[in-house]
Amino acid sequence: MKLLYPILANRYILWVLLIVNLLGTIYGYIWYKPQFDVTPTIFLPFVPDSPTASLFFTLVLFAFLLKKNWPIIEALAIVTLFKYGVWAVVMNILTLIVTGELPWQGYMLIMSHGAMAIEGILYSPFYRIKLKHIIIVAIWTLHNDVIDYVFMQYPKYGALAIYVREIGYFTFWLSILSLAIGYYFSVRKNSLKLTIY
């Protein structure tokens, strides 16, 4: 793992990742447009889960390029990247199991969201996250689950609509796991506190 640190800190790599994540974020918001059209304005910030997660990480990378740390954004990034990365992989695999088929976009989403879940953790040695940041992110993350599965603003996967209660239950526990992952990798385990400079 230590061999990766100089590569991760390389400014060229940071720029490439920033551009890739920014383009993915834009594509993600476009993908959500049909749902935006039927979403009450008050819920709009909580609907585009994955692109908002990649936006957080794009901001983290931007801060790194400025030789800065924004701990609350780093905490939001590691937790939401893992949560929605894993969530999208599971939902697309579940769609394949339920329907027996998956369009090419589904396979693209599996790969891109799998990478999302990994990249946030890979950069954890560079974060400056404290427990207070994880607590704030816990409020955001669990509140988002309430918006999704109590106010029914969850991402729409047509074939899985009949399983929305089970998906909501899974999502809640995935949130808890994601918060634990964020805490473990960026608060408990992170004694390196590497810098990009």
C-alpha positions as CSV (number, residue, x, y, z in Angstrom):
1,M,0.0,0.0,0.0
2,K,2.8,2.4,0.8
3,L,4.1,2.1,-2.7
4,L,0.8,3.7,-3.9
5,Y,1.1,6.8,-1.8
6,P,3.5,8.7,-4.2
7,I,1.3,7.8,-7.1
8,L,-1.9,9.0,-5.4
9,A,-0.1,12.2,-4.4
10,N,1.1,12.9,-7.9
11,R,-0.5,16.1,-9.2
12,Y,-1.0,14.7,-12.7
13,I,-2.9,11.8,-11.2
14,L,-4.9,14.2,-9.1
15,W,-5.8,16.2,-12.2
16,V,-6.9,13.1,-14.1
17,L,-9.0,11.9,-11.2
18,L,-10.5,15.4,-10.7
19,I,-11.5,15.6,-14.4
20,V,-12.9,12.0,-14.4
21,N,-14.9,12.6,-11.3
22,L,-16.2,16.0,-12.5
23,L,-17.4,14.4,-15.8
24,G,-19.0,11.5,-13.9
25,T,-20.7,14.0,-11.6
26,I,-22.1,16.0,-14.6
27,Y,-23.3,12.8,-16.2
28,G,-24.8,11.6,-12.9
29,Y,-26.9,14.8,-12.6
30,I,-28.0,14.5,-16.2
31,W,-29.0,10.8,-15.5
32,Y,-31.2,12.0,-12.6
33,K,-33.0,14.7,-14.7
34,P,-36.2,12.6,-15.2
35,Q,-36.4,12.2,-11.4
36,F,-35.7,15.9,-10.8
37,D,-38.7,16.7,-13.0
38,V,-41.1,14.9,-10.6
39,T,-39.3,15.8,-7.3
40,P,-40.6,18.5,-5.0
41,T,-38.1,21.3,-4.7
42,I,-37.5,20.8,-1.0
43,F,-36.1,17.3,-1.7
44,L,-33.9,18.1,-4.6
45,P,-30.6,18.2,-2.7
46,F,-31.2,14.7,-1.4
47,V,-32.1,12.9,-4.6
48,P,-28.9,12.7,-6.7
49,D,-27.0,10.5,-4.3
50,S,-24.1,9.2,-6.4
51,P,-23.3,12.4,-8.4
52,T,-23.3,14.3,-5.1
53,A,-20.9,11.8,-3.6
54,S,-18.5,12.2,-6.6
55,L,-18.9,16.0,-6.3
56,F,-17.7,15.8,-2.7
57,F,-14.6,13.8,-3.9
58,T,-14.0,16.3,-6.8
59,L,-13.9,19.1,-4.2
60,V,-11.5,17.0,-2.1
61,L,-9.2,16.6,-5.1
62,F,-9.5,20.3,-5.9
63,A,-8.5,21.1,-2.3
64,F,-5.5,18.7,-2.5
65,L,-4.4,20.6,-5.7
66,L,-4.5,23.8,-3.7
67,K,-2.5,22.0,-1.0
68,K,-5.4,22.2,1.5
69,N,-7.6,19.9,3.4
70,W,-11.3,20.3,3.9
71,P,-12.1,17.7,6.5
72,I,-15.9,17.9,6.5
73,I,-15.9,17.4,2.7
74,E,-13.4,14.6,3.0
75,A,-15.7,12.9,5.5
76,L,-18.7,13.3,3.3
77,A,-16.7,11.9,0.4
78,I,-15.4,8.8,2.0
79,V,-18.7,7.8,3.5
80,T,-20.9,8.6,0.5
81,L,-18.5,7.3,-2.1
82,F,-18.5,3.9,-0.3
83,K,-22.2,3.9,0.4
84,Y,-23.5,4.8,-3.0
85,G,-20.7,3.0,-4.8
86,V,-21.6,-0.3,-3.2
87,W,-25.4,0.5,-3.4
88,A,-25.3,1.0,-7.1
89,V,-23.3,-2.2,-7.7
90,V,-25.7,-4.2,-5.6
91,M,-28.8,-2.7,-7.3
92,N,-27.5,-3.4,-10.8
93,I,-26.6,-6.9,-9.9
94,L,-30.0,-7.3,-8.3
95,T,-31.6,-6.0,-11.5
96,L,-29.7,-8.6,-13.5
97,I,-30.9,-11.3,-11.2
98,V,-34.6,-10.2,-11.2
99,T,-34.9,-9.4,-14.9
100,G,-32.3,-11.7,-16.4
101,E,-30.8,-8.9,-18.3
102,L,-28.8,-5.7,-17.8
103,P,-28.2,-3.0,-20.4
104,W,-24.7,-1.9,-21.1
105,Q,-25.2,1.2,-19.0
106,G,-25.8,-1.1,-16.0
107,Y,-22.4,-2.7,-16.5
108,M,-20.8,0.7,-16.8
109,L,-22.5,1.8,-13.6
110,I,-21.2,-1.3,-11.8
111,M,-17.6,-0.5,-12.9
112,S,-17.8,3.2,-12.2
113,H,-19.5,2.9,-8.9
114,G,-17.2,0.1,-7.8
115,A,-14.3,2.5,-8.5
116,M,-16.1,5.2,-6.4
117,A,-16.3,2.9,-3.4
118,I,-12.5,2.2,-3.6
119,E,-11.1,5.7,-4.4
120,G,-12.4,7.4,-1.3
121,I,-10.7,4.8,0.9
122,L,-7.5,4.9,-1.1
123,Y,-7.1,8.6,-0.3
124,S,-7.9,8.2,3.4
125,P,-4.2,8.6,4.5
126,F,-4.3,12.1,3.1
127,Y,-7.5,13.2,5.0
128,R,-7.7,15.2,8.2
129,I,-11.0,13.9,9.4
130,K,-11.9,13.9,13.1
131,L,-14.8,12.2,15.0
132,K,-16.9,15.3,14.9
133,H,-16.8,15.3,11.1
134,I,-18.0,11.7,11.1
135,I,-20.9,12.6,13.4
136,I,-22.0,15.4,11.1
137,V,-21.8,13.1,8.1
138,A,-23.8,10.5,10.1
139,I,-26.6,13.1,10.5
140,W,-26.5,13.9,6.7
141,T,-26.4,10.3,5.7
142,L,-29.2,8.9,7.9
143,H,-31.3,12.0,7.1
144,N,-30.9,11.2,3.4
145,D,-32.1,7.7,4.1
146,V,-35.2,9.1,5.7
147,I,-35.9,11.4,2.7
148,D,-35.4,8.4,0.4
149,Y,-37.4,5.7,2.1
150,V,-39.9,7.6,4.4
151,F,-40.7,10.4,1.9
152,M,-40.1,8.0,-1.0
153,Q,-37.5,10.0,-3.0
154,Y,-35.2,7.0,-3.5
155,P,-33.5,6.4,-6.9
156,K,-35.9,4.7,-9.2
157,Y,-34.9,1.3,-10.5
158,G,-38.2,0.2,-12.2
159,A,-37.7,-3.6,-12.0
160,L,-36.9,-3.4,-8.3
161,A,-39.9,-1.2,-7.2
162,I,-41.6,-4.2,-5.5
163,Y,-38.6,-4.6,-3.2
164,V,-38.4,-1.0,-2.0
165,R,-39.0,-1.9,1.7
166,E,-36.2,-4.4,1.6
167,I,-33.9,-2.0,-0.3
168,G,-34.6,0.7,2.3
169,Y,-33.6,-1.7,5.1
170,F,-30.5,-2.7,3.2
171,T,-29.6,1.0,2.6
172,F,-30.0,1.9,6.3
173,W,-27.5,-0.8,7.3
174,L,-25.2,0.1,4.4
175,S,-25.2,3.6,5.8
176,I,-24.1,2.3,9.2
177,L,-21.3,0.2,7.5
178,S,-20.2,3.2,5.4
179,L,-20.0,5.4,8.5
180,A,-17.9,2.7,10.3
181,I,-15.7,2.4,7.2
182,G,-15.2,6.2,7.2
183,Y,-14.4,6.2,10.9
184,Y,-12.0,3.3,10.6
185,F,-10.0,4.5,7.7
186,S,-9.9,8.2,8.4
187,V,-10.1,8.6,12.2
188,R,-9.0,5.4,13.9
189,K,-6.5,3.9,11.4
190,N,-5.1,7.1,9.9
191,S,-2.0,7.8,11.8
192,L,0.0,8.6,8.6
193,K,-1.7,11.9,7.8
194,L,0.2,12.1,4.5
195,T,0.3,15.4,2.5
196,I,0.0,16.0,-1.2
197,Y,2.7,18.7,-1.3
